[in-house]
């Protein structure tokens, strides 16, 4: 049985407590992030970078990286710098996404957004600093990984965050704001790039570091694409159904910005059904790994059961 928040779900036939697993992995990631970014001169920029990086959150991306590295024969230690880099990149995207020129949000993870505390100019630079430092951190801090694997991970991170990934999805998202009749194909493009690309890199980078064979990388890539799209569908649902306190950010922003969302195309019930279908597909990709994939199965289920 897999236990998610102490609720058993029939899965791989072994006992697994996701809440404990997440708490342990979050503690590892939090400590590593804290060590990775001390405050030095000029203090203002490091304080701004740390303000958002250490603001909490699920740490789902680094945890996925650690989980897949372990699944495919690697260790937490060899994946931890990449796991931290993924959270730095993700944090950069949140800082920039919250800016007035983008989503113009006042709250993130239950705290004032970076630009509300430090100003727009410093917030832009804090995001830039985190993005650049992410690549430095991977290159300098990763130990006991062959250079060819490390180079492949750096390339994967660059693609996931650039115009072929997150940035490409964001530009189409901005272009579609306020436009009626945005197609499902366009919406899928936005979120396969804006959300799923970095989640896919989180999953596959851990496996690359461990030296996983190509067939396993392909299975994990498909798993990640499915959970990435499901993650966004659930986000769209929560934007309608959750409170600001539950979300940690302003609720109802998509509706205010006249953004196309999955519920606006499918409705809430069909959106939930589609998310469940994607999670089922993700879990099916893990069948070849047997019981070793239990953490990834539980993480996939967590995506659709979360309330914030």
C-alpha positions in Angstrom: 0.0 0.0 0.0 1.1 3.6 -0.7 0.1 6.0 2.1 -0.6 9.6 1.1 -1.2 11.8 4.1 -2.0 8.6 6.0 -4.7 7.6 3.5 -3.9 4.2 2.0 -4.1 3.7 -1.8 -3.7 0.4 -3.5 -0.5 0.6 -5.6 2.7 -1.4 -5.6 1.9 -3.6 -2.6 4.6 -2.1 -0.3 4.2 0.3 2.5 5.2 3.9 1.7 4.4 7.1 3.6 4.6 10.0 1.3 4.2 12.6 4.0 7.3 11.3 5.7 9.2 11.0 2.5 8.4 14.6 1.5 9.3 15.9 4.9 12.7 14.2 4.8 13.5 15.2 1.2 12.3 18.8 1.8 14.7 19.0 4.8 17.6 17.8 2.7 16.8 20.3 -0.1 16.1 23.3 2.3 19.5 22.7 4.0 21.3 22.5 0.7 19.6 25.6 -0.7 20.5 27.5 2.5 24.2 26.5 2.2 24.3 27.3 -1.5 23.6 31.0 -1.2 25.3 33.0 1.6 24.8 36.7 1.9 27.9 38.6 0.8 28.5 42.1 -0.7 26.4 43.6 -2.4 24.1 42.3 0.3 20.9 43.7 -1.3 20.9 41.3 -4.3 21.8 38.2 -2.2 19.0 39.1 0.3 16.5 39.5 -2.6 17.6 36.2 -4.1 17.4 34.4 -0.8 14.0 36.0 0.1 12.3 34.1 -2.7 14.5 31.0 -2.8 14.0 30.3 0.9 10.3 31.2 0.9 9.2 27.6 1.2 7.0 25.7 -1.3 6.7 22.0 -2.1 10.2 21.7 -3.5 8.6 19.2 -5.9 11.2 19.7 -8.7 14.3 19.0 -6.6 12.5 16.1 -4.9 11.7 14.6 -8.3 15.3 14.9 -9.4 16.6 13.1 -6.3 13.9 10.4 -6.6 14.8 9.6 -10.2 18.5 9.6 -9.5 18.0 7.1 -6.8 15.5 5.0 -8.9 18.1 4.6 -11.6 21.0 3.7 -9.4 22.5 7.1 -8.4 22.7 8.8 -5.0 21.2 11.9 -3.4 24.6 13.4 -3.1 25.4 13.3 -6.8 22.0 14.9 -7.7 21.7 17.5 -5.0 23.5 20.4 -6.8 21.2 19.8 -9.9 18.2 19.6 -7.5 19.1 23.0 -6.0 19.7 24.4 -9.5 16.2 23.4 -10.6 14.7 25.2 -7.6 16.8 28.3 -8.4 15.5 28.3 -11.9 11.9 27.7 -10.8 12.2 30.5 -8.3 13.5 32.9 -11.0 10.5 32.1 -13.1 8.2 32.9 -10.1 9.9 36.2 -9.4 9.6 37.3 -13.0 6.1 35.9 -13.5 4.9 38.0 -10.6 6.2 41.3 -12.0 3.7 44.0 -13.2 4.8 43.4 -16.8 3.7 39.7 -16.5 1.1 38.5 -14.0 1.3 41.5 -11.6 0.8 39.5 -8.4 1.3 40.8 -4.9 1.7 37.4 -3.0 3.6 34.2 -3.6 3.8 31.3 -1.1 1.9 33.4 1.4 4.4 36.2 1.4 4.7 39.5 -0.5 6.2 39.0 -3.9 9.8 39.9 -4.5 9.2 43.2 -6.3 6.8 44.3 -3.6 9.6 44.0 -1.0 12.7 45.0 -3.0 11.3 46.9 -6.0 10.9 45.9 -9.7 14.5 46.6 -10.6 16.0 44.5 -7.8 13.5 41.7 -8.5 14.5 41.5 -12.1 18.2 41.3 -11.1 17.4 38.7 -8.4 15.8 36.5 -11.0 18.7 37.0 -13.3 21.2 36.2 -10.5 19.4 33.0 -9.6 19.3 31.8 -13.2 23.0 32.4 -13.8 24.0 30.9 -10.4 21.9 27.7 -11.1 24.3 26.7 -13.9 27.4 27.7 -12.0 26.2 25.6 -9.0 25.6 22.5 -11.1 29.0 22.8 -12.8 31.1 23.6 -9.7 29.4 21.5 -7.0 28.5 18.3 -8.7 30.8 15.5 -7.6 31.4 11.9 -8.8 29.5 12.3 -12.1 31.3 11.8 -15.5 31.7 15.1 -17.5 29.6 13.9 -20.4 26.6 13.3 -18.1 27.1 16.7 -16.4 27.3 18.5 -19.8 24.1 16.8 -20.9 22.3 18.0 -17.7 23.5 21.6 -18.2 22.1 21.5 -21.8 18.8 20.0 -20.6 18.4 22.8 -18.0 19.2 25.4 -20.6 16.6 24.0 -23.1 13.9 23.7 -20.4 14.2 27.3 -19.3 14.8 29.0 -22.7 12.7 29.8 -25.7 12.3 26.1 -26.4 10.8 25.6 -23.0 9.6 27.9 -20.2 10.2 31.2 -22.0 8.5 30.0 -25.2 5.4 28.9 -23.2 5.3 32.2 -21.3 5.5 34.3 -24.5 2.5 32.4 -26.1 0.7 32.7 -22.7 1.1 36.5 -22.7 0.1 36.7 -26.4 -3.2 34.8 -25.7 -4.3 37.0 -22.7 -7.7 38.5 -23.3 -8.2 36.6 -26.6 -11.4 34.6 -27.0 -11.4 31.1 -28.4 -7.9 30.1 -27.6 -7.6 26.5 -28.9 -6.8 23.5 -26.8 -3.8 22.9 -29.0 -2.4 26.3 -28.1 -3.2 25.9 -24.4 -1.4 22.6 -24.4 1.6 24.2 -26.1 1.7 26.9 -23.5 1.8 24.5 -20.6 3.9 21.8 -22.1 6.5 24.5 -22.3 5.8 26.8 -19.4 5.1 24.2 -16.8 5.9 20.7 -18.0 9.3 21.4 -19.6 11.0 22.2 -16.2 9.2 19.3 -14.5 10.5 17.0 -17.3 14.0 18.3 -16.8 13.7 17.7 -13.1 12.8 14.0 -13.7 15.2 13.2 -16.5 18.2 15.1 -15.1 18.3 12.8 -12.1 18.3 9.8 -14.3 21.0 11.2 -16.6 23.3 11.9 -13.7 22.9 8.2 -12.6 23.7 7.0 -16.1 20.3 5.5 -16.9 19.9 3.8 -20.3 18.0 5.6 -23.1 14.9 3.3 -22.7 14.5 4.3 -19.1 15.0 8.0 -20.0 12.2 7.8 -22.5 9.8 6.2 -20.0 10.7 8.8 -17.4 10.3 11.6 -19.9 6.8 10.5 -20.8 6.0 10.1 -17.0 7.2 13.7 -16.5 5.2 15.1 -19.5 2.0 13.6 -18.1 2.5 14.8 -14.6 3.5 18.2 -15.9 0.3 18.7 -17.7 -1.7 17.3 -14.9 0.0 19.7 -12.5 -1.1 22.7 -14.6 -4.7 21.4 -14.9 -4.9 21.1 -11.1 -3.4 24.6 -10.8 -6.1 25.9 -13.1 -8.8 24.2 -11.0 -7.4 25.5 -7.7 -7.3 29.1 -9.1 -11.1 28.8 -9.3 -11.8 26.7 -6.2 -9.2 27.5 -3.6 -8.9 30.6 -1.3 -5.9 33.0 -1.3 -4.9 31.4 2.1 -4.8 27.9 0.6 -3.0 29.0 -2.6 -0.5 31.3 -0.9 -1.1 33.7 -3.8 -4.0 35.8 -5.2 -6.9 33.5 -6.1 -8.9 34.1 -9.3 -6.0 35.7 -11.2 -6.6 33.7 -14.4 -10.2 34.9 -14.7 -9.3 38.5 -14.0 -6.6 38.4 -16.7 -9.0 36.7 -19.1 -6.6 33.8 -19.5 -7.6 30.6 -21.3 -7.5 27.7 -18.8 -8.4 24.0 -18.9 -11.6 24.6 -16.9 -12.6 27.4 -19.3 -12.4 24.9 -22.1 -13.5 21.7 -20.4 -15.3 22.8 -17.2 -14.2 21.7 -13.7 -15.4 18.0 -13.8 -13.9 17.2 -17.2 -10.6 19.0 -16.2 -10.4 16.8 -13.1 -11.1 13.7 -15.2 -8.4 14.7 -17.7 -5.9 15.2 -14.9 -6.6 11.8 -13.4 -6.2 10.2 -16.9 -2.8 11.9 -17.3 -1.7 10.6 -13.8 -2.8 7.1 -14.7 -0.7 7.3 -17.9 2.3 8.6 -15.9 2.1 5.7 -13.5 1.8 3.2 -16.3 5.2 4.4 -17.6 6.8 3.3 -14.4 5.6 -0.4 -14.5 9.1 -1.6 -15.8 10.7 -0.3 -12.6 8.6 -2.3 -10.2 8.5 -1.4 -6.5 11.5 0.9 -6.9 9.1 3.4 -8.5 6.8 3.7 -5.5 8.0 7.2 -4.6 7.4 8.5 -8.2 4.0 6.9 -8.2 3.1 8.5 -4.9 4.4 11.9 -6.2 2.2 11.6 -9.3 -0.9 10.9 -7.1 0.0 13.8 -4.9 -0.2 16.2 -7.8 -4.0 15.6 -8.3 -4.8 15.3 -4.6 -3.1 18.6 -3.5 -5.2 21.5 -2.3 -2.6 24.3 -2.8 
